């Protein structure tokens, strides 16, 4: 199992995310860190599910450009 530091190192997350681009996001809760299984977009200061447009109700601690075409 990857440690929190290793997961955070895999996600850029520095500065503001590029607007209107699909991104992979890393979230964190009381159980640990996890990557959402869907792409998200940073729109008007909020994270949204790229496919549905629904707001992400998790604490996002990192983001990165997609690493594969699977998203």
N, C-alpha and C positions, 0 to 999 in steps of 0.2 A: 504494500500500500504506500502510495506517495505521501510524503509529508507536506504540510501546509506550505513550507518554504519552497519546496520543489515545484509544487503546483503553481504558486505565485510567480516563480521564475519563468514558467512557460507562457505566461500571459503578460503582455506589455502593460497595459493599463495606466501608463503615464500620460498626463495631460488629458485633454478632452478627447473623447472618441470621435472619429471622423463621422460627420452627419450623413445620414441616409445611405450607409453601407451596411450590408449584412455582416455581423461579427459574431465570433464565438465568445461567450462570457463565462467567467468563473464566479460562482456564488458561494456564500458561506452562511451556515447557521449553527445551531448548538451541536449538531452532529459532525460538523467538519466542512470541508470544501468540496465542491462538485461542479462539473461543467454541465450546463443545460444541454439537453439533447436536440435543441433547435437553435437556429440563428436568430439574433436579435438586432434591432436597430436603435440607435440613440436619436430620439426625436423630441425636440422641444424640452430637453433636460430630463427625459424619462426613457427608460429602457422598455422596448416593445418587442413582442414576438414578431419576427419578420413575416411569417406566414399569415397569422390571424390578426395582427395589429393590437392584440390584447396587451395590457401593461404587465410587466414582469413584477411580481410581488415578492421578490427575493432580494437579499443584499448582494449586489454585484461588487466583487472585490478586484476583478481584473477583466480585461478584454484583449482580443487579438483578431487579426484578419483570419479568415478561414484557412485552415491548413490543407483541406481536401475539398473535392467537389461534391462530397456526400451531403453537404448542407445546402 
